[in-house]
Structure formats: structure tokens, C-alpha cells
Amino acid sequence: MAIRPFLPWPDRRLGTPAAPVGEITDEIRAIWDDMVETMDAMPGLGLAAPQIGILLRLAVVDCSVERGRAIRLADPEITGVSRTLRAHDEASPNLPGVHAHLERPDRVTVAYTDVDGRRVSRAFEAVWATSVQHQIDHLNGRMYFDNLSRTRRAMLLKKAEKAREASR
């Protein structure tokens, strides 16, 4: 297992939809293992493969307090959403130093292929739902700030650029 480096925004790969995974192989399982280790090192609540330069529809999420409960998802699709929204601050290691307050559905049902190659469906709630939606956005070539208004997005990116210049 290895901790992988993050692509810095605005790397074009972060805006590219990821390719389907298909069959779960030992190579895919090894990528997931690296992703879990990378996510835990952040520390973060989730990670999508494109964030580390792998353009496959792979994600991991672990919102547990004690950690070690990562869920590995291949080819995830949201199949249902609640009407109730939940607000949460979201950020990304691909654009460090900034975050945004977003509202997303509080509960989502996701169909995905699991580590054993089975297609399963699972409901995610609260912060787990937020994280899985955030990761699926990455798989679709979207960053969390793409969900903001044009003005809020521009302000966030300007703030990120100032933070990047200050750290040089």
C-alpha cells in the first residue's frame, strides 16, 4: 500500500469524467487499498480515484469516528435521493486552503460494485451521504465548488489562489 499524491487543481484530469471499472481485479483492489491509506493520511472522509490521477470510477468513503470502516465503491450511481437537505462544509485536497458550505440530500441510495464484484445497493445518511455524493461528483469530473453560484465559485477560487501564493 502507498500514499498517493493529489492532482493540484486546475489539472484537466479533475474535470474529466472517469471511465467505468467493470470487473473487480486484484489491481483494482490494490488501488482501493492505496486510496484508503491516502484518505486516512489526509485525514479525509472520502476519496475518488481521479483526485490521485486514476481516471476510473473508483471511490472510498469512511465517515466513522473510529475509522477502519471504509466502503469501497466501483461504478457508483445515485439511484435515489431524499427531499430533505443537509448542510456541510466541503473541501478538497486538490484545492487546499478553502472550503464551501453546501446543501445536499441528507439521504441517498447508491448502486455500486463492491470489493467482491457484486452489484449492491446501499442507503447512506448524513455525513456519509454528503461524502458519497462529493466522491461521485469527482467521478463525473466535477469539484464541490462547481455546485456553487458563479459569484461564490469565483470568490472561492480567488481565495484559493491567494492562499497558494502566500504558501510559496
SERO-4910 file (N, C-alpha, C, O; in steps of 0.05 Angstrom, whole numbers):
BEGIN
 pado doro    nc1    nc2    nc3   cac1   cac2   cac3    cc1    cc2    cc3    oc1    oc2    oc3
  Met    A     17    -24      0      0      0      0     18     25      0     40     24     10
  Ala    A      7     46    -12     22     71    -14      4     95    -13    -19     94    -21
  Ile    A     14    116     -1      0    142     -2      6    155    -28     29    159    -36
  Arg    A    -15    162    -43    -12    174    -70    -14    204    -68    -29    215    -52
  Pro    A      0    218    -86     -2    248    -87    -28    257   -100    -39    243   -117
  Phe    A    -37    280    -92    -62    292   -103    -55    309   -128    -35    323   -128
  Leu    A    -73    308   -147    -70    326   -170    -77    354   -161    -97    357   -147
  Pro    A    -62    374   -167    -69    401   -160    -90    413   -179    -87    410   -204
  Trp    A   -110    425   -169   -129    439   -186   -114    463   -198   -100    476   -183
  Pro    A   -116    469   -223   -137    461   -243   -128    439   -262   -135    441   -286
  Asp    A   -114    419   -254   -106    397   -272   -131    388   -287   -152    382   -275
  Arg    A   -129    386   -313   -152    380   -330   -164    353   -324   -188    349   -329
  Arg    A   -149    334   -313   -160    308   -306   -181    310   -285   -199    292   -284
  Leu    A   -181    330   -268   -201    334   -247   -228    341   -260   -249    338   -247
  Gly    A   -228    351   -284   -253    358   -298   -261    338   -319   -279    343   -335
  Thr    A   -248    315   -319   -254    294   -338   -270    271   -325   -261    260   -305
  Pro    A   -293    264   -337   -308    242   -325   -291    216   -326   -277    211   -346
  Ala    A   -292    201   -305   -277    176   -303   -289    153   -318   -314    153   -323
  Ala    A   -273    135   -327   -282    111   -342   -293     90   -324   -285     87   -301
  Pro    A   -313     75   -334   -323     52   -318   -301     32   -311   -282     28   -326
  Val    A   -305     19   -288   -286     -1   -279   -291    -28   -291   -273    -41   -301
  Gly    A   -316    -37   -290   -323    -63   -299   -315    -84   -279   -324    -83   -256
  Glu    A   -299   -104   -287   -291   -126   -269   -273   -117   -246   -255   -101   -250
  Ile    A   -278   -128   -223   -261   -123   -199   -238   -143   -200   -242   -167   -198
  Thr    A   -214   -132   -202   -189   -149   -204   -172   -143   -179   -178   -125   -164
  Asp    A   -150   -158   -177   -131   -153   -155   -118   -125   -159   -112   -112   -139
  Glu    A   -115   -116   -184   -104    -90   -189   -123    -68   -178   -114    -48   -166
  Ile    A   -149    -72   -183   -169    -53   -173   -168    -53   -142   -169    -32   -130
  Arg    A   -167    -76   -130   -166    -78   -101   -141    -64    -90   -143    -51    -69
  Ala    A   -119    -66   -104    -94    -53    -95    -97    -23    -97    -87     -8    -80
  Ile    A   -110    -13   -118   -116     16   -120   -133     25    -96   -127     45    -84
  Trp    A   -154     10    -91   -171     16    -68   -155     18    -42   -159     36    -26
  Asp    A   -137     -2    -38   -121     -2    -13   -104     24    -12   -102     36      9
  Asp    A    -92     32    -34    -76     57    -35    -94     81    -29    -87    100    -15
  Met    A   -119     80    -40   -137    102    -36   -145    105     -6   -146    127      4
  Val    A   -150     82      7   -157     83     36   -134     94     51   -138    111     69
  Glu    A   -110     85     46    -86     95     60    -83    125     55    -76    140     74
  Thr    A    -87    134     31    -84    162     24   -106    179     38   -100    200     49
  Met    A   -131    168     38   -153    182     51   -147    185     81   -152    206     93
  Asp    A   -138    163     93   -133    164    122   -109    182    129   -109    194    151
  Ala    A    -91    185    111    -68    203    116    -75    233    114    -61    250    125
  Met    A    -97    239    100   -105    268     96   -109    282    123    -95    302    126
  Pro    A   -125    275    141   -146    255    141   -171    265    127   -177    289    129
  Gly    A   -185    248    114   -209    256    100   -231    236    104   -228    215    116
  Leu    A   -255    243     93   -278    226     95   -284    210     70   -302    193     69
  Gly    A   -269    215     49   -273    201     24   -252    209      4   -237    229      7
  Leu    A   -250    193    -17   -230    198    -38   -240    185    -64   -249    162    -63
  Ala    A   -238    199    -86   -244    188   -112   -218    185   -128   -200    201   -125
  Ala    A   -217    164   -144   -192    158   -158   -182    181   -175   -157    185   -177
  Pro    A   -199    196   -189   -188    219   -205   -172    239   -189   -155    253   -200
  Gln    A   -177    241   -163   -163    260   -146   -133    253   -145   -116    270   -139
  Ile    A   -127    228   -149    -99    219   -149    -89    210   -177    -70    196   -179
  Gly    A   -103    220   -197    -95    216   -224   -103    190   -237    -93    183   -259
  Ile    A   -121    175   -225   -131    150   -236   -159    154   -246   -177    158   -231
  Leu    A   -162    155   -273   -188    162   -284   -207    138   -287   -216    131   -309
  Leu    A   -211    125   -265   -230    103   -263   -252    110   -242   -246    125   -223
  Arg    A   -276     99   -246   -298    105   -228   -295     88   -202   -311     70   -197
  Leu    A   -275     96   -186   -270     83   -160   -271    104   -138   -262    127   -142
  Ala    A   -283     97   -116   -284    116    -93   -282    100    -67   -289     76    -66
  Val    A   -274    113    -46   -275    102    -19   -287    123     -1   -282    147     -5
  Val    A   -302    115     19   -313    133     39   -311    120     66   -315     96     70
  Asp    A   -304    136     86   -303    127    114   -308    151    132   -291    167    137
  Cys    A   -333    152    141   -341    174    158   -344    165    187   -355    180    204
  Ser    A   -334    142    193   -336    131    220   -317    146    239   -295    156    230
  Val    A   -324    149    264   -307    163    283   -282    147    289   -260    158    290
  Glu    A   -285    120    291   -262    103    298   -245     96    274   -223     86    277
  Arg    A   -254    101    250   -240     95    225   -238     65    220   -247     49    237
  Gly    A   -227     57    198   -225     29    192   -250     17    181   -253     -8    180
  Arg    A   -269     33    173   -295     22    162   -299     32    133   -322     36    125
  Ala    A   -278     35    119   -280     45     91   -298     28     74   -296      3     74
  Ile    A   -314     41     59   -331     27     39   -318     33     12   -313     55      5
  Arg    A   -314     11     -3   -301     13    -30   -323     11    -51   -339     -8    -51
  Leu    A   -324     31    -69   -345     32    -89   -332     33   -117   -314     49   -121
  Ala    A   -342     17   -135   -335     18   -163   -360     24   -179   -382     12   -173
  Asp    A   -358     41   -198   -380     48   -216   -406     56   -200   -427     46   -206
  Pro    A   -403     74   -180   -426     81   -164   -446     99   -180   -438    116   -196
  Glu    A   -471     95   -174   -493    111   -186   -513    117   -164   -521    100   -150
  Ile    A   -521    142   -163   -542    150   -144   -569    142   -156   -575    150   -178
  Thr    A   -584    126   -142   -609    116   -152   -633    128   -138   -656    125   -146
  Gly    A   -628    142   -116   -650    155   -101   -639    176    -82   -617    173    -71
  Val    A   -654    197    -78   -646    219    -60   -670    227    -43   -693    226    -52
  Ser    A   -664    237    -19   -685    247     -2   -691    276    -10   -675    289    -23
  Arg    A   -714    285     -2   -721    313     -6   -708    331     15   -703    355     11
  Thr    A   -702    319     38   -690    334     60   -661    339     53   -646    321     45
  Leu    A   -653    364     57   -625    372     52   -609    373     78   -620    377     99
  Arg    A   -583    371     75   -565    373     98   -542    391     89   -530    388     68
  Ala    A   -536    411    106   -514    429    101   -488    418    113   -488    406    135
  His    A   -466    422     98   -440    412    108   -418    428     94   -421    436     71
  Asp    A   -396    434    108   -373    446     96   -358    425     80   -352    403     91
  Glu    A   -352    431     55   -337    413     38   -311    425     29   -310    450     25
  Ala    A   -291    409     25   -265    418     16   -253    395      0   -264    374     -3
  Ser    A   -229    401    -11   -215    380    -27   -185    384    -24   -175    407    -25
  Pro    A   -170    363    -21   -141    365    -20   -129    374    -47   -106    381    -49
  Asn    A   -146    373    -68   -137    382    -94   -136    413    -96   -124    424   -114
  Leu    A   -150    426    -78   -150    455    -76   -149    463    -47   -170    471    -35
  Pro    A   -126    460    -34   -124    464     -5   -128    493      3   -124    512    -13
  Gly    A   -136    496     28   -138    523     40   -165    536     38   -169    558     48
  Val    A   -184    523     24   -211    535     21   -232    513     26   -227    489     23
  His    A   -256    522     32   -279    504     34   -304    520     28   -303    544     27
  Ala    A   -326    506     25   -352    519     20   -374    504     34   -373    479     38
  His    A   -394    519     42   -417    508     56   -438    500     34   -448    518     20
  Leu    A   -444    474     32   -462    465     11   -485    450     24   -483    439     46
  Glu    A   -507    449     10   -530    432     18   -533    410     -3   -534    415    -27
  Arg    A   -536    386      8   -541    363     -9   -562    346      3   -569    350     27
  Pro    A   -574    328    -12   -594    310      1   -582    295     25   -559    286     25
  Asp    A   -598    294     46   -590    281     71   -587    251     70   -574    238     86
  Arg    A   -601    239     50   -601    210     47   -600    204     17   -615    215      1
  Val    A   -582    186     10   -581    177    -18   -579    146    -19   -568    134     -1
  Thr    A   -590    135    -40   -586    107    -45   -567    104    -69   -571    118    -89
  Val    A   -547     87    -66   -526     85    -86   -524     56    -94   -522     38    -77
  Ala    A   -523     51   -120   -517     24   -131   -488     25   -139   -479     44   -152
  Tyr    A   -473      4   -131   -444      3   -138   -435    -26   -138   -449    -44   -128
  Thr    A   -411    -30   -149   -399    -56   -148   -380    -56   -124   -364    -38   -120
  Asp    A   -383    -77   -108   -367    -79    -83   -341    -94    -88   -335   -102   -110
  Val    A   -325    -97    -67   -299   -109    -69   -299   -138    -79   -279   -148    -89
  Asp    A   -322   -151    -75   -325   -179    -85   -336   -181   -113   -341   -203   -123
  Gly    A   -341   -158   -126   -351   -157   -153   -381   -159   -155   -392   -163   -177
  Arg    A   -395   -157   -133   -425   -158   -133   -436   -130   -136   -425   -110   -125
  Arg    A   -457   -128   -151   -471   -103   -154   -491   -102   -130   -508   -119   -127
  Val    A   -488    -81   -114   -504    -78    -90   -517    -50    -89   -509    -32   -104
  Ser    A   -536    -47    -72   -549    -21    -67   -548    -15    -37   -553    -33    -21
  Arg    A   -541      9    -31   -539     16     -2   -549     45      2   -545     62    -15
  Ala    A   -562     49     25   -570     76     32   -549     89     50   -538     76     67
  Phe    A   -543    113     44   -524    129     60   -538    153     72   -555    165     58
  Glu    A   -532    159     97   -546    182    110   -526    201    122   -502    194    127
  Ala    A   -535    226    127   -520    247    140   -493    251    126   -491    254    102
  Val    A   -471    251    142   -445    258    130   -436    236    110   -421    242     92
  Trp    A   -444    211    114   -438    190     95   -451    197     68   -438    193     47
  Ala    A   -475    207     68   -489    215     43   -474    238     30   -471    238      5
  Thr    A   -466    257     46   -451    280     35   -426    271     22   -419    279      0
  Ser    A   -411    254     36   -385    244     25   -388    228      0   -373    233    -20
  Val    A   -407    210     -1   -410    194    -25   -419    211    -49   -410    206    -72
  Gln    A   -436    231    -44   -444    249    -66   -420    266    -76   -416    270   -100
  His    A   -403    275    -57   -379    290    -63   -361    273    -81   -350    283   -101
  Gln    A   -357    247    -74   -339    230    -89   -351    224   -117   -336    224   -137
  Ile    A   -377    220   -119   -389    216   -145   -386    240   -163   -383    238   -187
  Asp    A   -388    264   -151   -382    289   -166   -355    287   -179   -351    292   -202
  His    A   -334    279   -163   -307    277   -174   -307    257   -197   -294    262   -217
  Leu    A   -321    235   -194   -321    214   -215   -334    225   -241   -328    215   -263
  Asn    A   -351    245   -238   -365    257   -261   -350    282   -271   -360    296   -288
  Gly    A   -326    286   -260   -310    309   -270   -318    336   -258   -313    357   -270
  Arg    A   -329    335   -234   -338    359   -220   -325    362   -193   -320    342   -179
  Met    A   -318    386   -186   -308    392   -160   -331    403   -143   -351    412   -154
  Tyr    A   -328    402   -117   -350    411   -100   -358    440   -106   -382    447   -104
  Phe    A   -339    457   -113   -346    485   -118   -361    489   -144   -371    511   -149
  Asp    A   -362    469   -161   -379    471   -185   -409    472   -178   -425    479   -195
  Asn    A   -415    466   -153   -443    467   -143   -450    495   -132   -473    499   -124
  Leu    A   -431    513   -132   -436    540   -122   -445    558   -144   -443    552   -168
  Ser    A   -457    581   -136   -464    601   -156   -438    611   -169   -416    608   -158
  Arg    A   -440    623   -192   -417    633   -207   -401    653   -189   -377    653   -189
  Thr    A   -415    670   -175   -402    690   -158   -387    677   -135   -364    683   -129
  Arg    A   -401    659   -120   -388    645    -97   -364    628   -107   -344    626    -93
  Arg    A   -367    616   -130   -345    600   -141   -321    617   -147   -298    611   -140
  Ala    A   -326    640   -160   -304    658   -167   -290    668   -141   -265    670   -141
  Met    A   -305    675   -121   -294    684    -95   -277    662    -82   -255    668    -72
  Leu    A   -287    637    -83   -272    615    -71   -246    610    -86   -225    606    -73
  Leu    A   -246    611   -112   -222    606   -128   -202    629   -125   -178    624   -125
  Lys    A   -212    653   -122   -194    675   -117   -180    672    -89   -156    677    -87
  Lys    A   -195    664    -69   -184    659    -43   -164    637    -43   -143    638    -30
  Ala    A   -169    616    -59   -151    593    -61   -125    602    -74   -103    594    -66
  Glu    A   -127    619    -94   -103    629   -108    -86    646    -89    -61    644    -89
  Lys    A    -99    663    -73    -84    679    -53    -70    661    -33    -47    666    -25
  Ala    A    -84    640    -24    -72    621     -5    -48    606    -18    -28    602     -4
  Arg    A    -50    600    -43    -29    586    -57     -4    605    -60     18    596    -56
  Glu    A     -9    630    -66     13    650    -69     26    655    -42     51    658    -41
  Ala    A     11    656    -21     21    660      6     39    637     16     58    641     31
  Ser    A     33    613      6     49    590     15     74    585     -2     90    568      5
  Arg    A     78    601    -22    102    598    -39    126    611    -27    148    610    -38
***
